[in-house]
């Protein structure tokens, strides 16, 4: 539940061990990237009219300008490679054998590199370089736009550093045994609150080409995990997570266009309501079939509901327009997950370190980046008396 903003979660939720006074610390380092997106509208961005004696920046910011009134160019595709580096810190502590508390937070850096603006003509065909060269004013416009987006970075790269989301939960876990067909049944349930992501710094804070909107609402996560053990080594498990978001009032950038703008210039006071986020997974785990090594194969499904706005100034920001903005739409994705874990503990030690690697492969989605992820985790667990 550490990331619900169009990136795969860096964790794969499973039941918590029902071991007395068990404490654990996990550090997960994950890198994900996406060169494409699911859905034809995912990377669509509006290009404003470049004709006329208008200052370049005003052509970005003036929302009264006609977006579709250009004779040749109406929109453009912004292509590039989207990547994120995440550092996830999680601490969990059992009180007795069943109750536990858990807290996690994320430090991340979003990067959009190799940025390329590809103009589209009104007949929906890409504009050739020959056509662009034949129109010096438009060619200059595209270059100035690229320079502004990338802060004149020679590598055409935009970066953004973030803190969060941060999640704190109270949980209950139990392990049921003495079955004829099962070795055990583990059940874990958690509930708590989720603090949304905060942007720490941005290369170009007034311009944005990132194809997503960050969640700004406090959330209430509720999660249930279960696992069934067979043959002393095979586990079948599943997890369901729902995050319900509270409405709040914020001053945020708002757009009155139906397409993704390169720049949203104006801000407004509005009520923000993110619809619930849903996460499901199912997995098959081979536990120490090879001594000290555990492997897992799973599938996960993620869906974020639409984001709804109710601006206080309905004359300037009518709801029927600002709620059509594409990055506010719902998105969903299905992933395959492959992971391997090496247990470094010995029988006499109370400290139990382990190392895990996980790969996330997206196979289907709607209005979301095709984000693959490679994650490495180092965890330490310790059982002790208070």
Long-range contacts (C-beta under 8 A, 24 or more apart in sequence): 1-167, 1-194, 1-221, 1-223, 1-241, 1-243, 1-279, 2-88, 2-90, 2-104, 2-106, 2-165, 2-167, 3-86, 3-106, 3-108, 3-165, 4-165, 4-215, 4-219, 4-243, 4-277, 4-279, 4-302, 4-304, 5-165, 5-197, 5-212, 5-214, 5-215, 6-212, 6-304, 6-331, 6-368, 6-369, 6-371, 7-32, 7-84, 7-86, 7-108, 7-371, 7-373, 8-32, 8-300, 8-302, 8-333, 8-335, 8-360, 8-362, 8-371, 8-373, 9-279, 9-300, 9-302, 10-86, 10-88, 10-106, 10-373, 10-375, 11-88, 11-90, 12-281, 12-283, 12-296, 12-298, 12-300, 12-337, 12-339, 12-358, 13-223, 13-225, 13-239, 13-241, 13-279, 13-281, 14-188, 14-225, 14-227, 14-237, 14-239, 14-283, 15-173, 15-186, 15-187, 15-188, 15-225, 15-226, 15-227, 15-237, 16-92, 16-94, 16-100, 16-171, 16-173, 16-188, 16-225, 17-94, 17-173, 17-175, 17-381, 18-94, 18-97, 18-98, 18-173, 18-174, 18-175, 18-186, 19-94, 19-97, 19-383, 20-94, 20-96, 20-97, 20-383, 21-94, 21-95, 21-96, 21-383, 21-384, 21-385, 21-386, 22-93, 22-94, 22-100, 22-381, 22-382, 22-383, 23-91, 23-92, 23-93, 23-94, 23-381, 23-382, 23-383, 23-384, 24-90, 24-91, 24-92, 24-93, 24-379, 24-380, 24-381, 24-382, 25-89, 25-90, 25-91, 25-379, 25-380, 26-88, 26-89, 26-90, 26-91, 26-92, 26-377, 26-378, 26-379, 27-87, 27-88, 27-89, 27-377, 27-378, 27-379, 28-86, 28-87, 28-88, 28-90, 28-375, 28-376, 28-377, 29-85, 29-86, 29-87, 29-88, 29-375, 29-376, 29-377, 30-84, 30-85, 30-86, 30-88, 30-373, 30-374, 30-375, 30-376, 31-83, 31-84, 31-85, 31-86, 31-373, 31-374, 31-375, 32-83, 32-84, 32-86, 32-360, 32-371, 32-372, 32-373, 32-374, 33-81, 33-82, 33-83, 33-84, 33-371, 33-372, 34-81, 34-82, 34-83, 34-369, 34-370, 34-371, 34-372, 35-80, 35-81, 35-82, 35-370, 36-369, 36-370, 37-211, 37-365, 37-367, 37-368, 37-369, 37-370, 38-333, 38-362, 38-364, 38-365, 38-366, 38-367, 38-368, 38-369, 38-370, 39-365, 39-366, 39-367, 39-368, 41-326, 41-367, 42-211, 42-326, 42-367, 42-368, 42-369, 43-77, 43-78, 43-79, 43-211, 43-260, 44-75, 44-77, 44-259, 44-260, 44-326, 45-75, 45-76, 45-77, 45-78, 45-209, 45-259, 45-260, 45-261, 45-262, 46-75, 46-76, 46-257, 46-259, 46-260, 46-261, 46-262, 47-73, 47-74, 47-75, 47-76, 47-117, 47-119, 47-145, 47-262, 48-262, 50-137, 50-138, 50-141, 51-137, 56-141, 56-144, 56-145, 56-148, 57-148, 59-141, 60-145, 60-148, 60-207, 60-261, 60-262, 60-263, 60-265, 61-263, 61-265, 61-266, 62-265, 63-255, 63-256, 63-257, 63-265, 63-266, 67-257, 67-259, 70-122, 72-121, 72-122, 72-127, 72-135, 73-119, 73-120, 73-121, 73-122, 73-127, 73-138, 74-120, 74-121, 74-122, 75-119, 75-120, 75-259, 76-117, 76-118, 76-119, 76-120, 77-117, 77-118, 77-120, 77-126, 78-115, 78-116, 78-117, 78-118, 78-209, 78-211, 78-262, 79-114, 79-115, 79-116, 79-118, 80-112, 80-113, 80-114, 80-115, 80-116, 80-156, 80-209, 81-112, 81-113, 81-114, 82-110, 82-111, 82-112, 82-210, 82-211, 82-369, 82-371, 83-110, 83-111, 83-113, 84-108, 84-109, 84-110, 84-111, 85-109, 85-111, 94-173, 98-172, 98-173, 98-174, 99-170, 99-171, 99-172, 100-170, 100-171, 100-172, 100-173, 101-168, 101-169, 101-170, 101-171, 102-167, 102-168, 102-169, 102-171, 102-190, 102-192, 103-166, 103-167, 103-168, 103-169, 104-166, 104-167, 104-168, 105-163, 105-164, 105-165, 105-166, 105-167, 106-162, 106-163, 106-164, 106-165, 106-166, 106-197, 107-161, 107-162, 107-163, 108-161, 108-162, 109-159, 109-160, 109-161, 109-162, 110-159, 110-160, 110-161, 110-162, 110-210, 111-157, 111-158, 111-159, 111-160, 112-157, 112-158, 112-159, 112-209, 112-210, 113-155, 113-156, 113-157, 113-158, 114-155, 114-156, 114-157, 115-146, 115-149, 115-150, 115-156, 115-157, 115-158, 115-209, 116-156, 117-142, 117-145, 117-146, 145-262, 148-204, 148-207, 149-204, 149-207, 149-209, 149-262, 150-203, 150-204, 151-203, 151-204, 153-203, 157-203, 158-202, 158-203, 158-204, 158-209, 158-210, 159-202, 159-203, 160-199, 160-201, 160-202, 160-203, 160-210, 161-199, 161-200, 161-201, 161-202, 162-197, 162-198, 162-199, 162-200, 162-214, 163-197, 163-198, 163-200, 164-195, 164-196, 164-197, 164-198, 165-194, 165-195, 165-196, 165-197, 165-215, 165-219, 166-194, 166-195, 167-192, 167-193, 167-194, 167-195, 167-221, 168-192, 168-193, 168-195, 169-221, 169-223, 181-230, 182-228, 182-229, 182-230, 183-229, 183-230, 183-231, 183-232, 184-227, 184-228, 184-229, 185-226, 185-227, 185-228, 185-229, 186-225, 186-226, 186-227, 186-229, 186-237, 187-224, 187-225, 187-226, 188-223, 188-224, 188-225, 188-226, 189-222, 189-223, 189-224, 189-225, 190-221, 190-222, 190-223, 191-220, 191-221, 191-222, 191-223, 192-220, 192-221, 193-218, 193-219, 193-220, 193-221, 194-218, 194-219, 194-220, 194-221, 194-243, 206-263, 206-265, 207-262, 207-263, 208-262, 208-263, 208-264, 209-262, 211-260, 211-327, 211-369, 212-327, 212-369, 213-307, 213-327, 213-328, 215-245, 215-274, 215-307, 216-248, 216-250, 216-252, 216-272, 216-274, 217-245, 217-246, 217-247, 217-248, 217-272, 217-273, 217-274, 218-245, 218-246, 218-248, 219-243, 219-244, 219-245, 219-246, 219-274, 219-277, 220-244, 220-245, 220-246, 227-285, 233-286, 233-287, 233-288, 233-289, 234-284, 234-285, 234-286, 234-287, 235-284, 235-285, 235-286, 235-287, 236-282, 236-283, 236-284, 236-285, 237-282, 237-283, 237-285, 238-280, 238-281, 238-282, 238-283, 239-279, 239-280, 239-281, 240-279, 240-280, 241-277, 241-278, 241-279, 241-280, 242-276, 242-277, 242-278, 242-279, 243-276, 243-277, 244-276, 245-273, 245-274, 245-275, 245-276, 245-277, 247-271, 247-272, 247-273, 248-272, 254-309, 254-311, 254-317, 254-322, 255-322, 255-325, 256-316, 256-317, 256-318, 256-321, 256-322, 257-321, 257-325, 258-321, 258-324, 258-325, 258-326, 259-326, 260-325, 260-326, 260-327, 266-316, 268-311, 268-312, 268-313, 268-316, 268-317, 269-311, 269-312, 269-313, 270-309, 270-310, 270-311, 270-312, 270-317, 270-322, 271-309, 271-310, 271-311, 272-307, 272-308, 272-309, 273-307, 273-308, 273-309, 273-310, 274-304, 274-305, 274-307, 275-304, 275-305, 275-306, 275-307, 275-308, 275-330, 276-305, 277-302, 277-303, 277-304, 277-305, 278-302, 278-303, 278-305, 279-303, 281-337, 283-337, 288-343, 292-342, 292-343, 292-344, 293-340, 293-341, 293-342, 293-343, 294-340, 294-341, 294-343, 295-338, 295-339, 295-340, 295-341, 296-337, 296-338, 296-339, 296-340, 296-341, 297-336, 297-337, 297-338, 298-336, 298-337, 298-339, 299-334, 299-335, 299-336, 299-337, 300-334, 300-335, 300-337, 300-360, 301-332, 301-333, 301-334, 301-335, 302-332, 302-333, 302-334, 302-335, 303-330, 303-331, 303-332, 303-333, 304-330, 304-331, 304-332, 305-330, 306-330, 326-367, 329-367, 330-366, 330-367, 331-365, 331-366, 331-367, 331-368, 332-365, 332-366, 332-367, 332-368, 333-362, 333-364, 333-365, 333-366, 333-368, 333-371, 334-362, 334-363, 334-364, 334-365, 335-360, 335-361, 335-362, 335-363, 336-360, 336-361, 336-363, 337-361, 350-382, 350-383, 350-384, 351-380, 351-381, 351-382, 352-380, 352-381, 352-382, 353-378, 353-379, 353-380, 353-381, 354-378, 354-379, 354-381, 355-379
